[in-house]
Amino acid sequence: MTIDKLNEIANRMVAPGKGILAADESTASITKRFESINLESTENNRRDYREMLFRSTEAMKSCVSGVILFDETLRQKAADGTPLVKLIKDAGAVPGIKVDKGPKPLPFSPGETVTEGLDGLAERVAEYAKLGAEFAKWRAVIDVNDQIPSYNAINANAQALARYAAICQAGGIVPIVEPEVLMDGAHDIDRCAEATEWALKETFQQLYHARVALEGIVLKPNMVISGKKCPRQASRAEVAEKTLAVLKRCVPAAVPGIAFLSGGQSSQDATAHLHLMNAAGSLPWKLTFSYGRALQADAIKAWGGKPENVTAGQRAFAHRARMNGLAATGRWSQDMETAA
């Protein structure tokens, strides 16, 4: 796979007015979401839910550029026998796969983790490519408080991200590089900015050492935002301003695009923040979304696990996808939410 081909896929993933649906919840994560609607997490129910999203024609064709899948979903077929990967490709979106094995405690660094999953990754990438995946995702988790992150955690996760990205590119698929500074703590927005800048700078340093072609990646960072427990919550304008400031300091122009994670933000906040950044003017990379809960929360409630509610679930999904598609071009407004 040439750099030009990887770049072509990456550019499709950040196509104007479109973004990435993160549907890669582990079985444990999707079980928690199903519990909120009193639905048992069986393989068929998980398939039916994902199929509802992937058959949402309006959203998939107009607003979704790619879909991150879990291992089970990549191999599943719809109720009529059509592979779910084919549904995604037929809608014009790029199928992808989560390949990491999750964060594990980092020895001698209390409260910090490093993401595992490098062992056997080259073989898994080769298999996933045969199953139709054209990109992959690896999430590094950086927690924040007065004492952390430490250099040990920042460096360990940056090295793992770089090794993963190199393995993906060698195997012919585009890596989504996701260093996530969590918003779970009581830290303020400036502390988040400090940790985010450190994580991004170290990540790009390690990508350079690993000889990863930046033209063939997509960055999936957190936004710079106040911790959930912080007494002072930054305004939407401040989030947009400080996120852009950090990105401009850290992300080379060679990167085709940045697809933000929502990280626990409300659906409308995630949309508004993305809109304000795109409305700020010319930027060296495309800015779009790679949301999970911020795209799916309304849809799963409307669906409720009932076949008769599939249309309602698809309508809710289509609305959120359209709002974020508009935000990705700086054309969203709060009035559109009210009207809907």
C-alpha positions in Angstrom: 0.0 0.0 0.0 1.5 3.3 -1.1 1.4 6.6 0.9 -0.8 8.0 -1.8 -3.4 5.2 -1.3 -3.3 5.6 2.5 -3.8 9.4 2.0 -6.8 8.8 -0.3 -8.5 6.6 2.4 -7.7 9.2 5.1 -9.2 12.0 3.0 -12.3 10.0 2.5 -12.6 9.5 6.3 -12.5 13.3 6.8 -14.6 14.3 3.7 -16.3 17.7 4.0 -19.6 17.6 5.9 -19.1 14.0 7.0 -17.7 12.3 10.0 -17.0 8.9 11.6 -19.5 6.8 13.5 -17.8 5.1 16.5 -19.7 1.9 16.8 -16.9 -0.1 18.3 -18.2 -0.5 21.8 -17.0 -3.7 23.5 -19.6 -6.2 24.6 -19.3 -4.9 28.1 -19.9 -1.3 26.9 -22.9 -2.1 24.7 -24.4 -4.1 27.5 -24.4 -1.0 29.7 -26.2 1.0 27.0 -28.7 -1.8 26.5 -29.4 -1.9 30.3 -30.5 1.8 30.0 -33.4 0.6 27.8 -33.9 -2.7 29.6 -32.7 -4.8 26.7 -30.7 -8.0 27.0 -27.3 -7.8 25.3 -27.5 -10.9 23.0 -25.6 -11.2 19.8 -28.8 -10.8 17.8 -29.8 -7.7 19.7 -26.4 -6.1 19.2 -26.6 -7.0 15.5 -30.1 -5.6 15.2 -29.0 -2.3 16.8 -26.0 -1.8 14.5 -28.0 -2.9 11.5 -30.6 -0.2 12.3 -27.8 2.4 12.3 -26.1 1.1 9.1 -29.4 1.0 7.2 -30.2 4.6 8.1 -29.8 5.6 4.5 -30.1 9.4 4.9 -27.5 9.6 7.6 -25.0 7.0 6.2 -24.9 8.4 2.7 -25.0 12.1 3.5 -23.2 12.5 6.8 -21.1 9.4 7.7 -17.7 8.9 6.1 -16.6 5.9 8.1 -17.6 3.5 10.8 -15.4 2.0 13.5 -16.4 -1.6 14.3 -15.8 -4.1 17.1 -14.4 -7.5 16.2 -17.8 -9.1 16.5 -19.6 -6.6 14.3 -17.0 -6.8 11.5 -17.8 -10.5 11.2 -21.6 -10.2 11.6 -24.3 -10.4 8.9 -27.6 -8.6 8.9 -30.9 -10.4 9.5 -31.2 -11.0 5.7 -27.6 -12.4 5.5 -25.9 -9.3 4.1 -22.5 -8.7 5.8 -22.7 -5.5 7.9 -19.4 -4.4 6.2 -21.2 -4.5 2.9 -24.0 -2.3 4.2 -21.4 0.3 5.2 -19.6 0.2 1.9 -22.8 0.3 -0.1 -23.6 3.6 1.7 -20.3 5.0 0.6 -18.6 4.9 4.0 -15.2 3.4 5.0 -15.3 0.4 7.4 -12.8 0.3 10.2 -11.9 -1.8 13.2 -10.9 -1.2 16.8 -7.6 -3.2 17.4 -6.4 -2.3 20.9 -7.0 -4.5 23.9 -7.8 -1.7 26.3 -5.9 0.2 29.0 -4.1 -1.7 31.7 -2.5 -0.4 34.9 1.0 1.0 34.3 3.4 -0.4 36.9 4.8 2.1 39.3 2.5 4.9 38.0 -0.5 4.9 40.4 -3.7 5.9 38.7 -2.3 5.6 35.2 -2.6 3.1 32.3 -1.0 2.0 29.1 -3.0 0.5 26.3 -2.1 -3.1 25.3 -2.6 -5.1 22.1 0.6 -4.9 20.1 1.3 -8.6 20.3 0.0 -10.3 17.2 -1.3 -7.0 15.8 0.3 -7.5 12.4 -1.5 -10.8 11.9 -4.8 -9.3 13.1 -4.4 -6.3 10.8 -3.9 -8.7 7.8 -7.0 -10.6 8.8 -9.1 -7.5 9.3 -8.0 -6.1 5.9 -9.2 -9.3 4.3 -12.6 -8.9 6.1 -12.9 -5.4 4.6 -11.5 -3.0 7.1 -9.6 -0.1 5.5 -8.6 1.7 8.8 -8.1 0.9 12.4 -8.3 2.6 15.8 -6.2 2.5 18.9 -7.1 4.5 22.0 -4.6 5.7 24.6 -6.1 7.0 27.9 -4.4 9.8 29.8 -5.9 10.6 33.2 -5.5 14.0 34.8 -5.2 15.4 38.3 -2.7 17.5 40.3 -0.1 14.8 40.1 -0.6 13.1 36.8 -0.1 12.6 33.9 3.5 11.5 34.4 6.2 11.4 31.7 6.2 7.6 32.1 2.5 7.4 31.1 2.7 10.0 28.3 5.8 8.3 26.8 4.5 4.7 27.1 1.2 5.5 25.4 2.9 7.6 22.7 5.3 4.8 21.9 2.4 2.3 21.7 0.4 4.5 19.4 3.4 5.0 17.1 4.1 1.2 17.0 0.5 0.5 16.3 0.3 3.2 13.5 3.4 1.8 11.8 2.0 -1.8 11.9 -1.2 -0.6 10.4 0.5 1.3 7.5 2.7 -1.6 6.8 -0.4 -3.7 6.6 -2.1 -1.4 4.2 -4.7 0.3 6.4 -5.0 3.8 7.8 -4.4 4.2 11.6 -6.6 6.5 13.6 -4.3 7.8 16.3 -6.3 8.5 19.5 -4.5 10.0 22.5 -7.4 10.8 24.8 -7.0 13.1 27.8 -10.0 12.2 30.0 -12.5 14.8 31.1 -13.6 12.8 34.2 -11.7 14.8 36.9 -12.0 18.1 38.7 -9.2 19.8 36.7 -9.9 23.1 34.9 -9.6 23.8 31.2 -6.1 25.1 31.4 -4.9 21.9 33.1 -6.6 19.9 30.3 -4.8 22.2 27.7 -1.4 21.5 29.4 -1.9 17.7 29.4 -3.3 17.6 25.9 -0.4 19.6 24.4 2.1 17.3 26.2 0.3 14.2 24.9 0.1 15.4 21.4 3.7 16.6 21.1 5.1 13.4 22.5 2.8 11.3 20.2 4.0 13.1 17.1 7.6 12.8 18.2 7.1 9.0 18.5 5.3 8.8 15.2 8.3 10.5 13.6 10.7 8.0 15.2 8.5 5.1 14.0 8.6 6.5 10.4 4.8 6.8 10.2 3.6 8.8 7.2 1.5 11.6 8.6 -0.3 11.9 5.3 -1.8 8.4 5.9 -3.2 8.9 9.5 -6.3 10.5 11.0 -5.9 12.1 14.5 -8.7 11.5 17.0 -8.0 13.8 20.0 -10.1 15.1 22.9 -11.2 18.6 22.9 -9.7 20.9 25.5 -12.4 21.1 28.0 -13.0 21.4 31.8 -13.1 18.2 33.8 -16.7 17.1 34.6 -16.2 17.8 38.3 -14.6 21.2 37.9 -16.7 24.0 39.6 -16.1 26.3 36.6 -17.2 24.9 33.3 -15.6 26.6 30.3 -18.0 28.2 27.8 -18.4 26.7 24.3 -16.4 29.6 22.8 -13.5 29.0 25.3 -13.4 25.3 24.5 -13.2 26.0 20.8 -10.6 28.7 21.2 -8.3 26.7 23.5 -8.6 23.5 21.5 -7.6 25.2 18.3 -4.7 26.9 20.1 -3.3 23.5 21.3 -3.8 21.8 17.9 -2.0 24.6 16.1 1.0 24.1 18.4 1.1 20.4 18.0 -0.4 18.9 14.8 1.6 19.1 11.5 -0.2 20.3 8.4 0.7 17.0 6.7 -2.1 15.3 8.7 -5.2 15.1 6.5 -7.8 15.6 9.2 -8.7 15.6 12.9 -11.8 13.7 14.0 -12.7 14.6 17.6 -13.9 12.2 20.1 -16.9 13.4 22.2 -15.5 12.0 25.5 -18.6 12.3 27.6 -19.8 15.7 26.3 -23.6 16.1 25.8 -24.7 15.6 22.2 -25.3 19.3 21.6 -22.2 20.5 23.3 -20.1 18.2 21.1 -21.8 19.6 18.0 -21.5 23.2 19.1 -17.8 22.9 19.9 -17.1 21.4 16.5 -19.1 24.1 14.7 -17.3 27.0 16.5 -13.9 25.6 15.6 -14.8 25.2 11.9 -16.4 28.6 11.9 -13.2 30.2 13.1 -11.7 30.3 9.6 -9.0 28.6 7.5 -7.2 25.7 9.2 -4.4 23.4 7.9 -6.4 20.2 8.4 -10.0 19.2 8.1 -11.9 19.1 11.5 -14.7 16.6 11.9 -16.2 14.2 14.4 -15.7 10.6 15.4 -18.5 10.3 18.0 -20.0 7.3 19.7 -22.5 8.4 22.4 -22.9 11.8 21.0 -24.3 10.3 17.8 -26.1 7.3 19.3 -27.6 8.3 22.6 -30.9 9.7 21.1 -31.1 6.8 18.6 -30.9 4.1 21.2 -33.5 5.7 23.3 -35.9 6.2 20.4 -35.3 2.5 19.3 -35.7 1.0 22.7 -35.0 -2.5 21.3 -38.4 -2.7 19.6 -38.7 -3.6 15.9 -41.6 -1.1 15.5 -39.3 1.7 16.6 -36.6 1.2 14.0 -37.8 4.1 12.0 -37.8 6.4 15.0 -34.3 5.3 15.9 -33.1 6.0 12.4 -34.7 9.4 12.4 -33.0 10.3 15.7 -29.7 9.1 14.4 -30.1 10.9 11.1 -30.8 14.2 12.9 -27.7 14.0 15.1 -25.6 13.0 12.1 -26.9 15.9 10.1 -26.3 18.4 12.9 -22.7 17.2 13.2 -22.2 17.2 9.4 -23.3 20.9 9.4 -20.9 21.5 12.3 -18.1 20.0 10.4 -18.5 22.8 7.8 -19.3 25.6 10.3 -22.9 25.8 9.2 -24.7 24.5 12.4 -26.9 26.8 14.6 -28.7 26.2 17.9 -32.0 27.1 16.1 -31.7 23.9 14.0 -31.9 21.9 17.2 -34.9 23.7 18.5 -36.7 23.4 15.1 -36.1 19.7 15.1 
